[in-house]
């Protein structure tokens, strides 16, 4: 059984579901104050359902899908990569 702690501002009871997980234990971190209309803060120890991993595609099938695009470019041609291809933050340089 795999567990994790979830912090919430809403009061739930043991056995209910929070973020798709079943509550096993409840701890009050900050008690609610009804006179000030302030919610409490609660920590819930929850049971995490087992994660079903998707089967990964083999590398040969992913290369065959990209092959037509790679064949269309000449070996000495250079194109700018899109943000999705770069996978990083693009920063703009101020003008001169």
N, C-alpha and C positions, 0 to 999 in steps of 0.2 A: 504494500500500500504506500503510495507516494502522497505526501502532504505538503502544503505551503500555507503561508500566512497572508491573509487579505485584510487590508485596513479599509473601513467604510464608515461613513457618517450616518448610515441608516441602521436601525435596529432590526435584526433578523433573529430567528430562533434556531436552535440546534435541529438539524434535519432538513432545513430549507436549503435552497440552491442560491449560491452567489457566484457570479461569473461562470456558471455552468458546473460548479463544484458543490459537493454536499458539505454542509457545515458540521464539524465534529466537536468544536469547542468555541466558546465565546468569552472574550475578555473585554471589560469596559476600561478604556484608556482615559477618556474625559467624560464624566457623567453629564447627561442632558440637564438643562435648567429650563423648566417649563415657564417660569415667571419671565424670563428674558427671551423666550421663544428660541432657545439655542439648542441645536442638535448635539448629541454626544458623538464621541469617536470610539469605534469598536474595532478590535482585532479578532478575526475569525480564523481558526485553524481549520482548513478544508481538505477534503480528500480529492486529489486530482485524478480524473479518469485516465487510463492508459492511452498514450498517444499512438495512433496508427500511422506508421510511416508509409508514404506513397512510394511505389517502386520507382527507382531512378531510371531514366532513359540512358541507354549506353551512349558513349561518346561518339561512336561511329554514326549513329542515327542523327545526332545533332549536327555533326559535320556535314552530312549529306544534305541537310536542309539548308545550310549556309553555303554550300558549294556553288549553286548557280550565281549568287551575288558576287562571290569571290572571283569566279571565272569571268565575269563581265568587266572587271577592272584590269587595266594593263599593269604589268609589273612596275613600270616607272611612273605611274600616275599617283598623285597624292591628293587625298580628300580630307576634309576636316571631319573629325569624329563628332557624332551627336552626343548630347548629354547622357542618353541611355547607354551608349557604348562606352563612355568614359567612366561612368559610375562614381563620379566624385563631384565636389562643389565647383561651380564655375563662378569665378569672380570677375567683375567688370573692372577694366583699367580706365581711370579718368582720362579725358582728352588732354592734349598738350596745350 
